[in-house]
Amino acid sequence: MNFNRQDFAPLTANTPVAARLHNRRVIVQALRRFGSLSRAELARLTGLSPHAIANIVGKTHTGIAYLTL
């Protein structure tokens, strides 16, 4: 997979709410670009921590990440 961190939306505010929204946007962009990804793949591709990924996505019984709203 060809990926540059700059491909994703930049963080524009320095508050916890803004950071969560930014992280969610980055994850959605990665899923749209690459399709189904594991949480480990999302962390590697986006540069977000595994903890941040786990806070935003859930896990199905098949291990595929899905976005929680």
Secondary structure, 3 states (H helix, E strand, C coil): CCCCHHHCCCCCCCCHHHHHHHHHHHHHHHHHHHCCCCHHHHHHHHCCCHHHHHHHEEECCCCCEEECC
